[in-house]
Amino acid sequence: MITLKTVETRREAKAFFDKEGLTFNQNSDCLCAKDKQEVLGYCLFDLDSEKMIVRAIEPQNDLMLLDGVLRSTLHIAASRNIQQAIWADKAPQKIFKVLGFVTEENTLNISHLYEHKCCGCKKEG
């Protein structure tokens, strides 16, 4: 069973940022997709009281898993009533467009979480 949740310690989050060569700060965190202890994917982000910045996300070769990781990450912002999300650093703009989350240059549409099914599928069922 796959679990999606933020890592348990700041040290663990920093290790993911170090792996990606990104600067870790007081607002940085990491959401992981795991099967037991095996890391299947992750999203590195910064979150403050006004916005979320998605800085890196993996895996980029598994669209459905990436969609789930991105949705779970954006849900963190939505649950805190934060409506602005942007991407930076190593986040894949092209994939975000394929998934239908891009609203304008560098901006992710958090409300898209509630508009469509995963991977941009608009079919009912």
Secondary structure, DSSP 4 states (H G I P E B T S, - for coil): -EEEEE-S-HHHHHHHHHHHT----TTEEEEEEEETTEEEEEEEEEE-SSEEEEEEEE-SS-HHHHHHHHHHHHHHHHHTT--EEEE-TT--HHHHHHHT-EEETTEE-GGGGGTS-GGG-----
